[in-house]
Amino acid sequence: MLTQERRAQVADVTDLNQLKSELNALQAVDVGDCIVEMPPEQRAIAFRLLNKDHAIAVFEYLPPEVQEELINSLQDTQVCQIIEAMQPDDRAELFDELPAGIVKRLVQQLSPAERQATATILGYAEGTAGRAMTTEYVRLREGLTVGEALSKIRLADGDKETIYYAYVTDNNRKLVRVVSLRQLLFSLPEARIRDIASSRVIKAYTEMPQEEAAQLMKRYDLIALPVVDREDRLVGIITIDDVVDILEEEATEDIQKLAGVSGGDEAALSPPQVTIRKRLPWLLGNIGLYIGAASAIAPFQKVISLVPVLAVIMPILSNTSGNVAIQALSVTVRGLGVGEVTPKDTLKILRKEILAGLGTALALGLALGILSLIWSSQQEWWVALVAAMVMGINVFIAATLGTLLPMGLKRVNLDPALISGPLLTTMLDAVGFLTFLTLVSLALHMLGNG
């Protein structure tokens, strides 16, 4: 992997002959990083210095905005060669990001076979296995011998994205078996494919969410996963490099939603306007939520004036219960995201969180009670008791909601990460403040101070 310092050094080279030598000696992914580091006016020049095959490989590692920039700056002949040579899934992903006019022009210049492959992938909904697959795979017939199969792979399937698995279909293209390259290499040439191929095929369906397909590959340690349509006909495969991208994308979305950032395309180095656009709606929404939480305090202004120590205790109560909720929420969303747990495990997870919540509630309630006792006057000793009780109740509720809410969303096929941390903590603030101040008011009334 090229270091940031080394990428900057390559990007700063001004001698074109030296730059050509440097870029063509690097791995495609590292060249992509170097080109991104360059000023926009130099990127097209650097890209033109690459050998044809190297340029095609590098193009697939560039971010969509740089790809579009190069498409607009390169000659049509160069663009056509690059787009034609791309894997169908990578080409479809690029077309998703480009303006419709450019896509229409590029599609018209593709060969009929590549145009059909791209149209097939783009025909499936975003986020599905069909959209993430490639149509470049090795397909064999059951009646072939091992020798014939190896000859076919050697002569006709050299352009496939992966040859580690070959998929066996019947006359209707229905997927019936799978055989690995290892099995082919270590079997006798006259052996029949039907005799060595496995009938236990792990497969995804075109409409399956891409995250579920990725989890299948992770669970069964696959480097490629066949994708079939509703009639079990083989239409493509998902490869391990796509799975890495899918899992990274899903993890990014979940983290951003938990943090209250809309969308999944804000990067650490995104322009300020992108950051503002992604964060501002959530922050404005949170202001509305906090107004609701603050409204729970408004009727109790007289109570707070009578017992000023409440103003010190309430932020601690709010912050602690919010942290407990986010802990439970993060663990549950992560477990659902990586497939460790499912909605069927709700009671099991809830039992664990309730026991943990009870223990945590007792400890934190006792800690806040002691602090309240220290801060309160002797006549207000009862405030410590109320604070400890409410802390315990709120922490218990926080742990329970942090588990139940994402589980409930998953059960109705919604994204568990929709329950963001700010949303949950604001709900708990309103409940905690209302409970705490109500109990304090009751205590004051009973003591004759209300």
N, C-alpha and C positions, 0 to 999 in steps of 0.2 A: 504493500500500500504506500502510495506517495504521500509524503508529509506535506503539511500546509506550506512550509518554507520552500520545499523543493518545487511545488506547484507554482508558487509565486516566481521562483527563479526562471522556470521554463516560460511562464507567461510574459516575463520581462525581456526575453531574448529578442533583439531587433534585427540581427543578421538572418535573412530568410533561409540561407543554406543551412546554417546551424540549427535554426528552428525546425526545418524540415527533418533534419537528422534526429533531433531530440524527440520530436513528436512520433515519428515512425518507429522509434526504438521502444516506446512505452506501450503498456497494455491499453486496450481500448477504453476501459473505464477511467484510467488515469489521464488519458488524453482528453476525455470529456470534461474532467475536473479542471484541467489546465485551460481549456477553451472558455469555460464558464468564468474563470478568473480574469480573462482578458477584457479590455474595453470593447464595447459592441462593434466599433468600427474595425477592429482587428480580427474578430472571430472568423469572418468569411475568408479572409486571407489565410489564416492558419488552417482552416478546414480544407482549403484548396491545395495545401501543401501535402496532404495525406495521400498515400497510395489508395487506389480505388477500393480494394477490399477492406483496407483498414478504415477508410472513411465510412463505409457502410456500417461496420461494427461500431465505430465511435458514435455515429448518429443516434443509435438506439439508446445510448447512455446519457444523452443530453436532455435537460428539462424541456418541457413543451414550449415554453416561451422562446428558448434559444433555437429549438428546431424550427419554429415558425419564422424566426428572424433569418435563419440560413436559407430556408425555402424561398423567401422573398429576395434574397441577394444572389443566389446561385442561378446559373443558366438552367433552362427547362430540361435539357438533356441530362445534366448532372442530377437534378432533382428526381427525374423519372427513374434513373438507374438506382438511386438510393431507395426510393419508395418501393420499387419493384422487388428489391432484394431483401426488404425487411420481412421478419416473421409476421404472419397475418394478425396475430394478437397484438404485437407491438404497433403494427400499422393502424389497426382499429383504435388503439389507445391514442395514437397521434391524431387521427381524424376527429376524435372526440373533442380535442382541444383547439383545433383549427377553425377559422371562420368557414361558413358553409360554402362560400364562393370558391375558396381555395380547395376545399375537399372535392367539390364537384369537378374542378379542373384536373386534380390529381387522379381521381377515380377513372375519368375518361381515358387517361393515358396508361392505365394498367393493362396488362395482358388479360384476356378473358378468364383464365384460371385464377389469377390473383384477385381480380375484381370479384369473382364469385366467392372466393374464400373470405374476403373482407366483408362482403355483403352478408354472408352467413353469420359472422360474429356480431356485426352491428345490428343484426336482426333480433338479438336477445337483449333483455333489459339490463341496464347497468347494475352492477353488484351481483350478478348471477354467474354460475359456473360457465354457462355458454358464452358470456362476454369475456371471461378470463382465459378461455381455452385457445389453443392453436390447432389449425387443421392439418398441420404437418406431422404425420405419425406413420409408423410402420404397420401395415396391415397384411396379414397372411391368411391363406386358406388352409383348412384342416387337412386336406389331402396331400399337401406338399411334404416332401422329405426334408430332413434337416439340411442336407446338401443343397437342395433347390432353394430353400429359404435363405440360406447364407448367400447364395449367388444373387438372389433377388435384392437382398439388402445391399450387397456390395455394388451392384450395377445400377439399381434404380432408386435407392433410398438414401443416397449420400447427402441430399439436401434437407433431410428431416431434422427437426429440432433436437430429437434424442432418439437413439436406437437401442437404449438399454432394455426397453421392453418392446415386444412385438405383440400386436393384438390380433387374435384369430376370430374371423367372422364367417358366417354362413353365406349362402347365396343371396340373402336379403340384407346383407350388411349388419345383421344382428350380432352383437358381441357375445361370444360363447366361451372363449378361453383367453389366457394370457401366457406368454412364454418370455423368459428373460434371455438376454444375450449370453449370459453365463451358461444357461441350460443348453443353448444351441451349440456353443463352442465345445462343451464337454459331452455331447451326445454323438452317437455314430451317424455318419452322413446318410445312411439308408433308413434311419428311424423316422417314423411319421410324426408330424407336428401334433396330431391329435393324441398321440401316446405319451408325449412328454409335457405338453402344455397343461396348465392348471385350470380347472373349471371353477375354482374359488376366486372369482374376480371381484375386486373392490372397485366400485364405480360411482360416479356422480351423475346426476341428471341435469340437463341444461338449465332448468329453472331453479335449481338448488342455490341458496345463497353462497356466494364465493367463500365466505368465512367458514361455512360448514364443510365445503370441499377441502379447504386448507386443513381443517381439523382432521378430516379423514386421512389425508396424507401424513400428517404428523403422528396420528395414532398408529398407523400401520407401517411407518417408516418407508414410505414410497418416494421415489424420485420423479414419478409421473403417474397421473391418475386419468383413466379413460372417462370420457364424458359421452353419455348416450341420450337420445331423445326419448319421448314417451313410449315409443315402440321398441326400445332397447337397441336401436340402431346406432352404431358408433359414428360420432360426428366430430370428435376432436379429443385432445388430451390437455391436461393442465400440468405444467412442468414445475420443478422445484424452485426455479428462479422466480416464477410468477407467484408461488406460494409465499416466498420471503417478502415480496412486495405487498401481497394481500395482507399478511399478518402485521406488517409494519404500518400499513394504511389503517387497518382496523384499530390497532393499539393507539395510534395517533389520534384517531377520532374519539376513542373512549376517554383518553387522558384529557383532551381539550373540552369535551362535554362535561366531564367531572369538574374541571376547573372553571366552567362557565364561559367557554370560548366557542362561538358559533362557527360551524363549518369545519372542514378537516384539512384545509390547504394553507394554513398560516405556519410559516417556518420561522426559525429563530432570526434569520436575516431578512425577513420579509420587509418591504418598504413600509414606512410609517402609515401611509394611507390604507394599506391592507390591514395592518394591525388595528387601526381605528375602526375600520369597517367591520372587522370580525368581533371585536370586543365591546364596542359601544352599545349594540342592542342588548347584550346581556347585562351590562352595567346599568343601563337605563331601566331595564326590567327589575334589577335588584333594588334600585331606588324605590320603585313602586312596592316591592315586597317589604322592604324595611320600613316604609311608611305604614304598612299594615301592622308590622311588629311594634312600631313606635306607638301606634294607636292603642295598643293594649296597655301602654304605660300612662297615657294621657289622663284617664279618669282617676289615677292614683297619685296625682301631684301633691295633694294635701298629706297623704300617707308618707310620701318620701320626705316632705318638709318636716314632718314630726319625727321621723327616724332617718337622719341623714346618712347613716352608715349603709343604708340600702344602695346608695349610689356607688359605693365601693364594691359591694358584694355582687350586684347584678352583672357587670361585665365578666367577672370570673365564672359565674353560673352559665352565661351565654357561651363564652369561649370554650369551656370544658365540654359541655354537652355537644357543641358543634364538632369538636375534634373527635369525640367518640363516634358520632354519626358518620363522619367522613371515613374513619378507620373501618367501620363495619361495611360501609358502602363500597369502599375501594376493594376490600377483600372479596366481597360478594361479586362485584362486577368483573373483577379479574378472574375469579373462579368460573363464572359463566362464559367469559370471553375465551378462555383456553380450554374449555370443555371439561374441567375438573368436576363441576357440579351441573345439575340440571334442575328445572323446577320441581322434579320428583323428589329432590333432596331437601325441599324447603323445610320440612319439619325437623330433619336431622340438623341442618345448619342453624335453624331458629333455636333449637334446644341448646346447641353449643353457645350461641350468642347470648341467650337468656342467662345461662349459668355464668358466662364471662361478664355479662352486664350486671348481674347481681353482685358479684365480687367487686367489680370496678365501682359500682354505685356505692357500696358500703364504704370502700376505702376513700373515694373522693368526697362523699358526703361527710365522713368523719373529718377529713382534712379541712373542708370549708367550714364545718361547724367549729373547729378549734380556732381557725383564723377569725371567724365572726365573733367568737367569744373574746378574743384578744382585742379586736377593734371596737367592740360595743362597750357601753357603760354597764355598770352592775345592774342597773334597773332594766336593761335591755337584753338580759341573758337569753330570753326566749327567742330572740332573733336568730341566735346561733342554732337553736333547735329547728326552727322553721327552715333556715338556709340548708342545713344538713339533709332534712327530709326532702326538700324540693330538688336538691342536687341529686340525691339518690333516685328519685322518680324520673327526673329528666334524662339522666344517663341511661337508665333502663329503657325508657321510650326511644332514646336515640339509637341504642344498639339494636332494638327490635325493628324500628323503621328502616335503618340502614340495611337490614337484611330482607325484610318483607317487600319493600317497594321495588327494588330491581328484580326480585324473583317474580313479583306480580306482573311486571312489564314483560318479562321473558315469557311468561305463561300465555300472554295474549299476543305473542309474536311481535313485540315492540323492543326497541333497543334499550337494554337496562341502563345504559349510560345517560339516558334522557333525564334521570334523576341526578341533577348536578349538585355538587357540594353546596354552593350558595343557596340554592332553592331549599334544600333540606335544613340547613342551619338556620335560615330565616324562619321556617316553620317552627323549629324547636325554640327559637327565641321568643316567638309570640306565645307559644304554649307555656314556656318556662316563666316568662315575666308575668303572664296572667295568673298562673298558679301561685307563684311566690307572693305577689302583691295582694292577691285575694286572701291568702292565709295570714299575711301580716295584718291586713285590715281586720280580719276576724279576731286575731289575737289582741289588737288594740281595742277593739270594741269590748271584748271580754274583760280586759284590764281596766276599762273605763276611760281610755285615752282617746277613743275615736271621736 
